[in-house]
Amino acid sequence: MAPRRQSRCPGCSWATGVCLLVASLVPGLWAQTVLVNDTVSGFIGTDVVLHCSFTNPLPSVKITQVTWQKATNGSKQNVAIYNPAMGVSILSPYKDRVTFRNPSFKDGTIQLSRLELEDEGVYICEFATFPTGNRESQLNLTVLAKPTNRMEGTTRPLIARSGKTEKIPVATCMSSNGKPPSTVTWDTKLKGEAEFQEIKNSNGTITVISRYRLVPSREAHRQQLMCVVNYQLDRFTDSMTLNVQYEPEVTIEGFDGNWFLNRKDVKLTCKSDANPPATTYQWRLLNGSLPENVEVQNNTLFFKGPVSYSLAGTYICEATNTIGTRSGLVEVNVTDKPLPQGAPGGIIGILGGVIAAALIIGVAITVFIIYRRQQKSRTETDNDLIDLPPSHKPVPPPKRKQEMKSHLTAEDIQVVHLDNMKQEEEIQKLPLQTPYYDMAASESSPYSDKLNSGTKDYDVHYAELDTSALASSPSPRSSIQAGGDLVEYATIQPNLR
């Protein structure tokens, strides 16, 4: 009998069985899911809830334990455990701050109370099952720190001095222990600049400090400076009013330019703009001493009695505060008689402006009306010229006299007989008019029709006729005695071409 061939793969039957078992369980493996929140955040001192649930459609799969862990430096640290046989177990340092909300084989949600910055990190929710093994998902916990904000002014006195250009800090705005860091800005009309600084604290928070710098000046006094801090959806504002000290700025009031002889009750007052206010005032007269009839009362000079020429001169007032001393002056002159008092300058200016505006408007309206009338007149004239018949059109300009004479021949001369001397006198009284013949407007006649029927041109010829020749010519009506005057006649002669 031939020997039995040994199998070359003695473990193949066992491997095949395992593969079949795994293949039978593959649909269940894909269906088992651990559901958690991707990201959870909360402020220090508040409570957060870490949700975790398990989907298990296979009744043959058993859940043995639910575990929460925190990933720390590549390793896992147990936080809380739920075991049906052993109950709930909370490990340090979460023992008094973590609780299962409703522990079961489907729900592993926990609550973390009184958040600390050290709680931030990655948390893993794990379900232990049999026989399929462990299933897990992870979430990120972010711990936020709401900053403490404040604004304060400098304790250093702000003093404006001429010629000084150094910028010094006048206010500081601070947002301390924030996570993430705040945004600090300034809202002001001051012409300064801001500098910023971020400090990372050991606990992971960040402190933002901003200082506002400027050159102290008189214009900066009593100006408002506002600090604005934006953190997440919160907005913090605080403001202060600058107190800048400066030496006096002096002006003298009282002289109105109309101090005349014998005027009474005149005075000069020294005004000063200073911080702190001026405490002392000193009066003096340039190139001389104050008049005898002057009474000094702090910042005012009272002149007793009527005004005289002795009061004229340049008066100087010096004002002093703790910052320094400044002076102002006024030139006083005395006139013989009072100056004419007119209307106040402001009223005169207003009246002048109103009158000027009225004149401008009136001129504009007048020009507009004249222009419209001219346009209307031109339009009507053009319409009339278009609508008039040819006989009423304007007379064309006559030809020059030399040209008119050049066309005159002996055959063109016609004799006109005047009836009597009376008609001659009436004719002489009439003004000479240039004869005008409108070929187009003449009434139709056989002769005109004949002329118009052709293509020939006709000219109007003029000639000067000596009336002395007419006197000797026989006339069927009467004879006319003429003095040899020249009379201009016109005839129409065909121009044969």
Secondary structure, 3 states (H helix, E strand, C coil): CCCCCCCCCCCHHHHHHHHHHHHHHHHHHHHCEEEECCEEEEECCCCEEECEEEECCCCCCEEEEEEEEEEECCEEEEEEEEECCCEEEECCCCCCCEEECCCCCCECCEEECCCCHHHCEEEEEEEEEECCEEEEEEEEEEEEECCEEEEEECCCCEECCCCCCCCEEEEEEEEEEEECCCEEEEEECCCCEEEEEEEECCCCCEEEEEEEEECCCCCCCCCEEEEEEEECCEEEEEEEECCEEEEEEEEEECCCCCEECCCCCEEEEEEEEEECCCCEEEEEECCECCCCCEEEECCEEEECCCCCHHHCEEEEEEEECCCCEEEEEEEECEECCCCCCCCCHHHHHHHHHHHHHHHHHHHHHHHHHHHHHHHHHHHHHHHHHHHCCHHHCCCCCCCCHHHHHHCCCHHHCCCCCCCCHHHHHHHHHCCCCCCCCCCCCCCCCHHHHHHHHCCCEEEEEEEEEEHHHHHCCCCCCCCCCCCCCEEEEEEEEEECC
